[in-house]
Amino acid sequence: MLIEALGPRNERGPQAYADLILGAVMNALMNLGDIRNEKEFEENYFDPTRVNVRGGFGSDELWKRYSNPTDAPEGKSLITRKLWAFLAVAYAIEAIEAADSGDTSRAWSLVADGLIANGALMSAASDQVAYTTGKKYPSQTAAAARVANDPKQIAKSKAFQLWKDRHVGKHPSLRTNEQFAMECLRQWPQLTSIKVILGWCTTWTKEEKKGFESYG
């Protein structure tokens, strides 16, 4: 598969490996359920990372800021899978730009770092698969299955998807959390408390920030 993707060894450059990293990151995020397609990868990961890289906040700055727990902002650490994804994407983008400018040595160095970051992300994806299939945490998975059969939990899951869609502009009529909560009550009668739904909105927003939907 690697040979097919990159072509003959003597024709492979750092750009090819950087493209491979980007594809691997996208596939891992799709397997994790963080994104659904290439468009979401571009909007939520590639484009904001490229903006940050060109603005002077690239891979090295990202690593320095978040690798030391004592320096990282409250609630943020390098162990989050989304930050590993952002880091791998930043390395890949910088590798491509370095190669395009003729700095091949730097490009290969960035590719190596990008492969390491991608490996950490792939490990997170593997752990998630093991969790959901019960291979690693059977008792927790059984509990998750019970939750999945709870009508209120099913409704909450659907509400969360609506919340995510709303945050990417798919529901312009739901501008406030209160409007969102009312719509949830309308769509899913199992949900009965506006206050509870508003609490979910607060929690989901905090989790989104921890996950670095756009780092920096």
C-alpha beads as a LAMMPS data file, in Angstrom:
LAMMPS data file: protein, C-alpha beads

216 atoms
215 bonds

1 atom types
1 bond types

-500.0 500.0 xlo xhi
-500.0 500.0 ylo yhi
-500.0 500.0 zlo zhi

Masses

1 110.0

Atoms # bond

1 1 1 0.000 0.000 0.000
2 1 1 2.805 2.414 0.872
3 1 1 4.618 1.733 -2.400
4 1 1 1.424 2.144 -4.383
5 1 1 0.686 5.456 -2.673
6 1 1 4.172 6.949 -3.031
7 1 1 5.467 5.398 -6.240
8 1 1 9.021 4.136 -6.860
9 1 1 11.382 4.833 -3.961
10 1 1 13.820 6.858 -6.051
11 1 1 10.987 9.180 -7.096
12 1 1 9.578 9.860 -3.641
13 1 1 10.030 13.326 -2.236
14 1 1 8.995 14.862 1.090
15 1 1 5.834 16.241 -0.510
16 1 1 4.615 12.713 -1.190
17 1 1 5.126 11.676 2.426
18 1 1 3.492 14.889 3.645
19 1 1 0.438 14.125 1.503
20 1 1 0.422 10.608 2.949
21 1 1 0.412 12.054 6.479
22 1 1 -2.539 14.307 5.642
23 1 1 -4.490 11.369 4.236
24 1 1 -3.681 9.191 7.237
25 1 1 -4.763 11.914 9.675
26 1 1 -8.031 12.389 7.814
27 1 1 -8.766 8.661 7.836
28 1 1 -7.955 8.370 11.545
29 1 1 -10.272 11.257 12.395
30 1 1 -13.027 9.686 10.319
31 1 1 -12.544 6.375 12.130
32 1 1 -12.745 8.222 15.432
33 1 1 -15.976 9.877 14.365
34 1 1 -14.574 13.403 14.697
35 1 1 -15.239 14.156 11.026
36 1 1 -17.392 12.583 8.337
37 1 1 -15.635 13.443 5.096
38 1 1 -12.804 15.285 3.369
39 1 1 -14.706 18.565 3.366
40 1 1 -14.963 18.547 7.164
41 1 1 -11.264 17.679 7.404
42 1 1 -10.393 20.684 5.274
43 1 1 -12.719 23.051 7.144
44 1 1 -11.954 21.909 10.692
45 1 1 -8.306 20.880 10.503
46 1 1 -6.387 21.683 7.316
47 1 1 -7.576 25.236 6.629
48 1 1 -7.277 26.600 10.209
49 1 1 -3.872 24.940 10.596
50 1 1 -2.603 26.477 7.366
51 1 1 -3.784 29.900 8.537
52 1 1 -1.940 29.448 11.834
53 1 1 1.223 28.189 10.133
54 1 1 1.309 31.162 7.785
55 1 1 0.580 33.454 10.716
56 1 1 3.695 32.272 12.541
57 1 1 2.086 29.740 14.902
58 1 1 3.253 26.464 13.420
59 1 1 4.299 23.051 14.641
60 1 1 7.236 24.155 16.785
61 1 1 5.190 26.827 18.516
62 1 1 2.318 24.415 19.029
63 1 1 4.634 21.804 20.515
64 1 1 6.385 24.271 22.829
65 1 1 3.128 25.706 24.074
66 1 1 1.331 22.470 24.877
67 1 1 4.001 19.840 25.486
68 1 1 4.799 21.155 28.954
69 1 1 1.785 20.688 31.259
70 1 1 2.926 23.580 33.452
71 1 1 2.881 25.973 30.498
72 1 1 -0.236 24.722 28.734
73 1 1 -3.485 26.685 29.178
74 1 1 -5.848 25.274 31.766
75 1 1 -7.563 22.110 30.607
76 1 1 -5.347 21.666 27.552
77 1 1 -2.590 19.126 27.075
78 1 1 -0.742 17.407 24.263
79 1 1 -2.357 14.065 24.994
80 1 1 -5.609 15.066 23.293
81 1 1 -6.061 13.270 20.008
82 1 1 -7.249 16.387 18.210
83 1 1 -4.089 18.231 19.138
84 1 1 -2.004 15.351 17.802
85 1 1 -4.023 15.691 14.604
86 1 1 -3.383 19.421 14.400
87 1 1 0.305 18.854 15.071
88 1 1 0.623 16.220 12.333
89 1 1 -1.203 18.465 9.871
90 1 1 1.052 21.406 10.761
91 1 1 4.183 19.319 10.190
92 1 1 2.833 18.137 6.822
93 1 1 1.939 21.638 5.652
94 1 1 5.324 22.978 6.712
95 1 1 7.090 20.063 5.006
96 1 1 5.340 20.820 1.727
97 1 1 6.171 24.515 1.970
98 1 1 9.797 23.779 2.873
99 1 1 10.139 21.407 -0.082
100 1 1 8.558 23.945 -2.423
101 1 1 11.071 26.570 -1.270
102 1 1 13.980 24.192 -1.902
103 1 1 14.823 23.441 1.740
104 1 1 14.727 19.661 1.334
105 1 1 16.600 18.935 4.555
106 1 1 14.055 20.809 6.660
107 1 1 11.225 19.220 4.703
108 1 1 12.425 15.693 5.515
109 1 1 12.848 16.641 9.179
110 1 1 9.279 17.915 9.308
111 1 1 8.036 14.744 7.604
112 1 1 9.723 12.650 10.298
113 1 1 8.070 14.690 13.052
114 1 1 4.737 14.502 11.250
115 1 1 4.927 10.720 11.071
116 1 1 5.534 10.602 14.841
117 1 1 2.521 12.832 15.543
118 1 1 0.401 10.800 13.165
119 1 1 1.502 7.632 14.938
120 1 1 0.227 9.046 18.228
121 1 1 -3.088 9.864 16.583
122 1 1 -3.318 6.388 15.061
123 1 1 -2.706 4.921 18.514
124 1 1 -5.607 6.953 19.866
125 1 1 -7.791 5.678 17.027
126 1 1 -6.803 2.072 17.765
127 1 1 -7.577 2.531 21.462
128 1 1 -10.989 3.947 20.551
129 1 1 -11.760 0.957 18.341
130 1 1 -10.647 -1.412 21.090
131 1 1 -12.879 0.386 23.560
132 1 1 -15.990 0.327 21.394
133 1 1 -15.556 -3.329 20.439
134 1 1 -14.963 -4.431 24.011
135 1 1 -11.520 -5.867 23.291
136 1 1 -9.821 -3.654 25.848
137 1 1 -12.536 -2.440 28.203
138 1 1 -15.393 -4.992 28.102
139 1 1 -17.157 -3.779 31.230
140 1 1 -17.220 -0.147 30.091
141 1 1 -18.379 -1.216 26.650
142 1 1 -21.245 -3.193 28.151
143 1 1 -22.249 -0.107 30.123
144 1 1 -22.065 1.958 26.942
145 1 1 -24.346 -0.547 25.221
146 1 1 -26.910 -0.196 28.010
147 1 1 -26.756 3.572 27.659
148 1 1 -27.219 3.241 23.898
149 1 1 -30.549 1.498 24.505
150 1 1 -31.822 4.309 26.739
151 1 1 -34.288 6.497 24.748
152 1 1 -33.110 9.649 26.538
153 1 1 -29.479 8.870 25.752
154 1 1 -30.373 8.221 22.131
155 1 1 -32.173 11.571 22.038
156 1 1 -29.172 13.255 23.661
157 1 1 -26.899 11.764 21.017
158 1 1 -29.131 13.130 18.261
159 1 1 -29.220 16.507 20.011
160 1 1 -25.429 16.531 20.078
161 1 1 -25.327 15.935 16.328
162 1 1 -27.762 18.816 15.865
163 1 1 -25.518 20.964 18.078
164 1 1 -22.480 20.138 15.929
165 1 1 -24.404 20.888 12.729
166 1 1 -25.555 24.165 14.221
167 1 1 -21.986 25.180 14.988
168 1 1 -20.954 24.779 11.358
169 1 1 -23.814 26.976 10.187
170 1 1 -26.348 24.373 9.069
171 1 1 -29.172 25.765 11.243
172 1 1 -29.049 29.584 11.119
173 1 1 -32.431 29.839 12.825
174 1 1 -30.957 28.325 15.996
175 1 1 -28.800 31.294 16.908
176 1 1 -29.039 30.989 20.685
177 1 1 -28.753 28.054 23.062
178 1 1 -32.325 28.694 24.149
179 1 1 -33.594 28.336 20.570
180 1 1 -31.534 25.188 20.224
181 1 1 -33.000 23.761 23.449
182 1 1 -36.553 24.480 22.327
183 1 1 -35.893 22.729 19.011
184 1 1 -34.545 19.686 20.866
185 1 1 -37.716 19.504 22.954
186 1 1 -39.778 19.716 19.776
187 1 1 -37.867 16.983 17.944
188 1 1 -37.330 14.576 20.828
189 1 1 -40.181 14.335 23.381
190 1 1 -37.945 12.130 25.563
191 1 1 -36.135 15.337 26.514
192 1 1 -38.167 17.388 28.964
193 1 1 -35.863 19.986 30.533
194 1 1 -34.581 23.143 28.835
195 1 1 -32.221 23.671 31.762
196 1 1 -30.605 20.265 31.225
197 1 1 -30.135 20.905 27.500
198 1 1 -28.595 24.309 28.202
199 1 1 -26.187 22.540 30.537
200 1 1 -25.254 20.175 27.722
201 1 1 -24.519 23.162 25.490
202 1 1 -22.124 24.538 28.091
203 1 1 -20.395 21.171 28.495
204 1 1 -20.122 20.547 24.751
205 1 1 -18.651 24.011 24.206
206 1 1 -16.001 23.379 26.863
207 1 1 -15.178 19.981 25.373
208 1 1 -14.902 21.507 21.910
209 1 1 -12.389 24.046 23.198
210 1 1 -10.372 21.289 24.873
211 1 1 -10.397 19.387 21.596
212 1 1 -8.924 22.340 19.678
213 1 1 -11.404 22.722 16.820
214 1 1 -8.933 25.425 15.752
215 1 1 -5.784 25.645 17.837
216 1 1 -3.896 28.741 18.805

Bonds

1 1 1 2
2 1 2 3
3 1 3 4
4 1 4 5
5 1 5 6
6 1 6 7
7 1 7 8
8 1 8 9
9 1 9 10
10 1 10 11
11 1 11 12
12 1 12 13
13 1 13 14
14 1 14 15
15 1 15 16
16 1 16 17
17 1 17 18
18 1 18 19
19 1 19 20
20 1 20 21
21 1 21 22
22 1 22 23
23 1 23 24
24 1 24 25
25 1 25 26
26 1 26 27
27 1 27 28
28 1 28 29
29 1 29 30
30 1 30 31
31 1 31 32
32 1 32 33
33 1 33 34
34 1 34 35
35 1 35 36
36 1 36 37
37 1 37 38
38 1 38 39
39 1 39 40
40 1 40 41
41 1 41 42
42 1 42 43
43 1 43 44
44 1 44 45
45 1 45 46
46 1 46 47
47 1 47 48
48 1 48 49
49 1 49 50
50 1 50 51
51 1 51 52
52 1 52 53
53 1 53 54
54 1 54 55
55 1 55 56
56 1 56 57
57 1 57 58
58 1 58 59
59 1 59 60
60 1 60 61
61 1 61 62
62 1 62 63
63 1 63 64
64 1 64 65
65 1 65 66
66 1 66 67
67 1 67 68
68 1 68 69
69 1 69 70
70 1 70 71
71 1 71 72
72 1 72 73
73 1 73 74
74 1 74 75
75 1 75 76
76 1 76 77
77 1 77 78
78 1 78 79
79 1 79 80
80 1 80 81
81 1 81 82
82 1 82 83
83 1 83 84
84 1 84 85
85 1 85 86
86 1 86 87
87 1 87 88
88 1 88 89
89 1 89 90
90 1 90 91
91 1 91 92
92 1 92 93
93 1 93 94
94 1 94 95
95 1 95 96
96 1 96 97
97 1 97 98
98 1 98 99
99 1 99 100
100 1 100 101
101 1 101 102
102 1 102 103
103 1 103 104
104 1 104 105
105 1 105 106
106 1 106 107
107 1 107 108
108 1 108 109
109 1 109 110
110 1 110 111
111 1 111 112
112 1 112 113
113 1 113 114
114 1 114 115
115 1 115 116
116 1 116 117
117 1 117 118
118 1 118 119
119 1 119 120
120 1 120 121
121 1 121 122
122 1 122 123
123 1 123 124
124 1 124 125
125 1 125 126
126 1 126 127
127 1 127 128
128 1 128 129
129 1 129 130
130 1 130 131
131 1 131 132
132 1 132 133
133 1 133 134
134 1 134 135
135 1 135 136
136 1 136 137
137 1 137 138
138 1 138 139
139 1 139 140
140 1 140 141
141 1 141 142
142 1 142 143
143 1 143 144
144 1 144 145
145 1 145 146
146 1 146 147
147 1 147 148
148 1 148 149
149 1 149 150
150 1 150 151
151 1 151 152
152 1 152 153
153 1 153 154
154 1 154 155
155 1 155 156
156 1 156 157
157 1 157 158
158 1 158 159
159 1 159 160
160 1 160 161
161 1 161 162
162 1 162 163
163 1 163 164
164 1 164 165
165 1 165 166
166 1 166 167
167 1 167 168
168 1 168 169
169 1 169 170
170 1 170 171
171 1 171 172
172 1 172 173
173 1 173 174
174 1 174 175
175 1 175 176
176 1 176 177
177 1 177 178
178 1 178 179
179 1 179 180
180 1 180 181
181 1 181 182
182 1 182 183
183 1 183 184
184 1 184 185
185 1 185 186
186 1 186 187
187 1 187 188
188 1 188 189
189 1 189 190
190 1 190 191
191 1 191 192
192 1 192 193
193 1 193 194
194 1 194 195
195 1 195 196
196 1 196 197
197 1 197 198
198 1 198 199
199 1 199 200
200 1 200 201
201 1 201 202
202 1 202 203
203 1 203 204
204 1 204 205
205 1 205 206
206 1 206 207
207 1 207 208
208 1 208 209
209 1 209 210
210 1 210 211
211 1 211 212
212 1 212 213
213 1 213 214
214 1 214 215
215 1 215 216
